Amino acid sequence: MTKKVIGLALGTVLASMAIAGCGTTQTAAGTTSHSKVIGVSMYSLTNPYFAAMKKSFIENGKKDGLQVEVEASNGDQSTQLAQIETFIQQHVAAVAIVPQDSNSIVTAIKELNQAHIPVFFVDSNANTKLMAQDGAHEVEVVESNNYTGGQTVGQEMVDHYGKNAHVEIGIVNFPTASSTQERDAGFLSVIHQYPGYHVVSTLDGNVSPVTGLQVATDMMEAHPHLQAIFSDTGPAALGVDQAITSMHKQGQVDLFAFSSARQNIAEIENNSVYKAGAMQQPKVEAQVEVANIAKYLDHKSVPSRVLIPVLGVTKANAASRLPLSFGKV
């Protein structure tokens, strides 16, 4: 951990209400609570997906007697490293991480290992090869079955156009997370089976509707015969949807994407641009992670990896998927 990051983290500690070691906190009445504190560092809380995950973490933590403290890096790598350093200074019982970057987070894992704080990942894992090289280790990762989810979206696209079609495809991705890398790999494993399907452009959507709008616009301008766009994140997909509509490309360019939020699923049900997708279950991911953290802290064994099913979403089943989703339409 660099001196700059450590300094930032210590400043954060002094500026905030410190959590006492291993979960002993002061209540408003001045009495002492002995619940174990779990630190969670997320990629973002402005994304409804992670907002739903945060709520599930806290609610399920209470059921298991854990106090869950959730922070968000808001897309900034140094902020996430500083948050984790703060958790180390607070001597939390365990740390769960949604990594901003699957490579750089290995540094933080080593710091947590040296502090004897168990490390859990949720939604996306660290780079396992780098962990092995650096001697870092985690207890568990709970994540969506992202590869299968990518395959689901790829098959939905093939079902839409047909096996013998000629389709120019653009990919709006998020290249730094292992979860989205797996989604892309699953998607490509399907479309590469069909000679007429060609990826002509891949641009970073940065898990953002604003960036998704921008890069999809650039993509369609550069490739006037583009017929389909795959987005490996829901927020960027909403920007892609807007770009297709604003350029009056409905019926010419179709969208297929990961689609967990209500707004995405409502767009699939409408089906004018957003044709199909795959939805994750962030509430379930957090629920399983918290339960296994509680088991581990109670000296019980937990699996090293848990894959949560990803559900296909089409116009035909969108209405039935809505109750499982989150956010606003």
KAJOBEL-V500453 format. One record per residue. N is the residue number from 1. RES is the residue in three letters. OMEGA is omega in whole degrees, 0 to 359 (* if undefined). NEAR is the number of other C-alpha atoms within 12 Angstrom. Layout:
N & RES & OMEGA & NEAR
N & RES & OMEGA & NEAR
This chain:
1 & MET & 184 & 27
2 & THR & 179 & 15
3 & LYS & 180 & 13
4 & LYS & 181 & 15
5 & VAL & 179 & 23
6 & ILE & 180 & 26
7 & GLY & 178 & 21
8 & LEU & 182 & 23
9 & ALA & 180 & 28
10 & LEU & 176 & 24
11 & GLY & 178 & 19
12 & THR & 180 & 25
13 & VAL & 183 & 24
14 & LEU & 183 & 15
15 & ALA & 183 & 11
16 & SER & 175 & 14
17 & MET & 184 & 15
18 & ALA & 175 & 25
19 & ILE & 184 & 32
20 & ALA & 189 & 27
21 & GLY & 174 & 24
22 & CYS & 168 & 29
23 & GLY & 174 & 28
24 & THR & 185 & 24
25 & THR & 178 & 27
26 & GLN & 177 & 17
27 & THR & 181 & 15
28 & ALA & 182 & 8
29 & ALA & 179 & 8
30 & GLY & 178 & 9
31 & THR & 185 & 10
32 & THR & 176 & 14
33 & SER & 185 & 21
34 & HIS & 176 & 19
35 & SER & 179 & 28
36 & LYS & 183 & 32
37 & VAL & 177 & 40
38 & ILE & 176 & 46
39 & GLY & 179 & 45
40 & VAL & 176 & 47
41 & SER & 183 & 44
42 & MET & 177 & 41
43 & TYR & 185 & 42
44 & SER & 170 & 32
45 & LEU & 175 & 24
46 & THR & 174 & 22
47 & ASN & 182 & 31
48 & PRO & 178 & 31
49 & TYR & 182 & 40
50 & PHE & 174 & 40
51 & ALA & 177 & 26
52 & ALA & 179 & 32
53 & MET & 178 & 47
54 & LYS & 181 & 39
55 & LYS & 179 & 28
56 & SER & 177 & 29
57 & PHE & 184 & 43
58 & ILE & 182 & 30
59 & GLU & 181 & 23
60 & ASN & 174 & 28
61 & GLY & 179 & 33
62 & LYS & 180 & 22
63 & LYS & 181 & 17
64 & ASP & 178 & 27
65 & GLY & 181 & 25
66 & LEU & 173 & 34
67 & GLN & 185 & 34
68 & VAL & 177 & 40
69 & GLU & 186 & 37
70 & VAL & 174 & 33
71 & GLU & 178 & 36
72 & ALA & 180 & 33
73 & SER & 179 & 28
74 & ASN & 175 & 24
75 & GLY & 183 & 27
76 & ASP & 184 & 21
77 & GLN & 182 & 29
78 & SER & 177 & 30
79 & THR & 179 & 31
80 & GLN & 178 & 42
81 & LEU & 178 & 45
82 & ALA & 178 & 34
83 & GLN & 180 & 44
84 & ILE & 176 & 51
85 & GLU & 177 & 42
86 & THR & 177 & 41
87 & PHE & 177 & 45
88 & ILE & 179 & 40
89 & GLN & 180 & 30
90 & GLN & 179 & 35
91 & HIS & 178 & 30
92 & VAL & 183 & 37
93 & ALA & 179 & 38
94 & ALA & 178 & 44
95 & VAL & 173 & 50
96 & ALA & 188 & 51
97 & ILE & 162 & 51
98 & VAL & 192 & 47
99 & PRO & 171 & 48
100 & GLN & 179 & 41
101 & ASP & 185 & 34
102 & SER & 179 & 34
103 & ASN & 185 & 27
104 & SER & 183 & 26
105 & ILE & 180 & 45
106 & VAL & 177 & 36
107 & THR & 180 & 33
108 & ALA & 179 & 46
109 & ILE & 179 & 43
110 & LYS & 178 & 30
111 & GLU & 179 & 31
112 & LEU & 177 & 37
113 & ASN & 181 & 26
114 & GLN & 178 & 19
115 & ALA & 180 & 23
116 & HIS & 176 & 22
117 & ILE & 182 & 35
118 & PRO & 186 & 36
119 & VAL & 177 & 46
120 & PHE & 175 & 47
121 & PHE & 179 & 47
122 & VAL & 178 & 50
123 & ASP & 180 & 46
124 & SER & 184 & 41
125 & ASN & 169 & 45
126 & ALA & 176 & 41
127 & ASN & 186 & 30
128 & THR & 177 & 24
129 & LYS & 178 & 16
130 & LEU & 177 & 20
131 & MET & 180 & 23
132 & ALA & 180 & 16
133 & GLN & 184 & 14
134 & ASP & 180 & 20
135 & GLY & 178 & 17
136 & ALA & 181 & 27
137 & HIS & 177 & 33
138 & GLU & 176 & 37
139 & VAL & 189 & 35
140 & GLU & 167 & 35
141 & VAL & 173 & 40
142 & VAL & 183 & 41
143 & GLU & 174 & 42
144 & SER & 173 & 39
145 & ASN & 191 & 36
146 & ASN & 180 & 39
147 & TYR & 178 & 33
148 & THR & 176 & 33
149 & GLY & 176 & 45
150 & GLY & 176 & 45
151 & GLN & 179 & 35
152 & THR & 181 & 39
153 & VAL & 178 & 45
154 & GLY & 179 & 45
155 & GLN & 177 & 34
156 & GLU & 179 & 34
157 & MET & 180 & 41
158 & VAL & 178 & 32
159 & ASP & 182 & 20
160 & HIS & 186 & 25
161 & TYR & 184 & 25
162 & GLY & 185 & 18
163 & LYS & 185 & 21
164 & ASN & 182 & 15
165 & ALA & 171 & 19
166 & HIS & 188 & 21
167 & VAL & 172 & 29
168 & GLU & 188 & 30
169 & ILE & 170 & 40
170 & GLY & 178 & 42
171 & ILE & 173 & 44
172 & VAL & 191 & 49
173 & ASN & 170 & 41
174 & PHE & 196 & 36
175 & PRO & 189 & 27
176 & THR & 181 & 29
177 & ALA & 180 & 33
178 & SER & 181 & 35
179 & SER & 181 & 40
180 & THR & 174 & 42
181 & GLN & 179 & 32
182 & GLU & 178 & 30
183 & ARG & 180 & 42
184 & ASP & 181 & 39
185 & ALA & 178 & 27
186 & GLY & 178 & 27
187 & PHE & 182 & 40
188 & LEU & 180 & 32
189 & SER & 179 & 23
190 & VAL & 188 & 28
191 & ILE & 178 & 36
192 & HIS & 177 & 22
193 & GLN & 186 & 18
194 & TYR & 186 & 23
195 & PRO & 183 & 17
196 & GLY & 182 & 18
197 & TYR & 184 & 31
198 & HIS & 173 & 25
199 & VAL & 184 & 29
200 & VAL & 180 & 23
201 & SER & 174 & 29
202 & THR & 182 & 28
203 & LEU & 183 & 32
204 & ASP & 179 & 34
205 & GLY & 172 & 37
206 & ASN & 179 & 35
207 & VAL & 188 & 40
208 & SER & 175 & 31
209 & PRO & 181 & 28
210 & VAL & 180 & 22
211 & THR & 177 & 30
212 & GLY & 177 & 40
213 & LEU & 184 & 33
214 & GLN & 186 & 29
215 & VAL & 177 & 36
216 & ALA & 176 & 48
217 & THR & 178 & 33
218 & ASP & 182 & 25
219 & MET & 182 & 36
220 & MET & 177 & 36
221 & GLU & 181 & 19
222 & ALA & 183 & 16
223 & HIS & 186 & 21
224 & PRO & 180 & 21
225 & HIS & 178 & 23
226 & LEU & 182 & 33
227 & GLN & 184 & 35
228 & ALA & 174 & 47
229 & ILE & 173 & 56
230 & PHE & 175 & 58
231 & SER & 182 & 53
232 & ASP & 171 & 55
233 & THR & 180 & 50
234 & GLY & 181 & 47
235 & PRO & 178 & 39
236 & ALA & 180 & 40
237 & ALA & 179 & 51
238 & LEU & 175 & 45
239 & GLY & 177 & 35
240 & VAL & 178 & 51
241 & ASP & 181 & 46
242 & GLN & 180 & 32
243 & ALA & 180 & 33
244 & ILE & 180 & 35
245 & THR & 183 & 25
246 & SER & 178 & 18
247 & MET & 178 & 23
248 & HIS & 182 & 17
249 & LYS & 177 & 28
250 & GLN & 182 & 23
251 & GLY & 177 & 18
252 & GLN & 180 & 23
253 & VAL & 180 & 39
254 & ASP & 183 & 43
255 & LEU & 175 & 51
256 & PHE & 189 & 54
257 & ALA & 169 & 54
258 & PHE & 199 & 55
259 & SER & 185 & 51
260 & SER & 185 & 47
261 & ALA & 181 & 42
262 & ARG & 182 & 32
263 & GLN & 178 & 31
264 & ASN & 183 & 50
265 & ILE & 176 & 46
266 & ALA & 178 & 35
267 & GLU & 176 & 36
268 & ILE & 178 & 40
269 & GLU & 176 & 27
270 & ASN & 167 & 21
271 & ASN & 180 & 26
272 & SER & 180 & 24
273 & VAL & 186 & 39
274 & TYR & 191 & 48
275 & LYS & 183 & 43
276 & ALA & 180 & 47
277 & GLY & 178 & 51
278 & ALA & 184 & 49
279 & MET & 175 & 46
280 & GLN & 181 & 46
281 & GLN & 185 & 40
282 & PRO & 179 & 40
283 & LYS & 180 & 35
284 & VAL & 178 & 33
285 & GLU & 181 & 39
286 & ALA & 180 & 43
287 & GLN & 180 & 32
288 & VAL & 180 & 35
289 & GLU & 181 & 48
290 & VAL & 180 & 45
291 & ALA & 181 & 33
292 & ASN & 173 & 37
293 & ILE & 179 & 46
294 & ALA & 178 & 34
295 & LYS & 182 & 22
296 & TYR & 179 & 24
297 & LEU & 176 & 29
298 & ASP & 175 & 16
299 & HIS & 175 & 11
300 & LYS & 182 & 13
301 & SER & 177 & 15
302 & VAL & 179 & 24
303 & PRO & 180 & 20
304 & SER & 180 & 22
305 & ARG & 176 & 24
306 & VAL & 178 & 28
307 & LEU & 179 & 30
308 & ILE & 182 & 29
309 & PRO & 175 & 24
310 & VAL & 187 & 32
311 & LEU & 175 & 33
312 & GLY & 179 & 37
313 & VAL & 177 & 41
314 & THR & 177 & 37
315 & LYS & 184 & 28
316 & ALA & 184 & 18
317 & ASN & 185 & 24
318 & ALA & 182 & 33
319 & ALA & 180 & 21
320 & SER & 178 & 18
321 & ARG & 184 & 31
322 & LEU & 180 & 29
323 & PRO & 180 & 18
324 & LEU & 186 & 26
325 & SER & 185 & 33
326 & PHE & 179 & 31
327 & GLY & 184 & 28
328 & LYS & 176 & 18
329 & VAL & * & 18
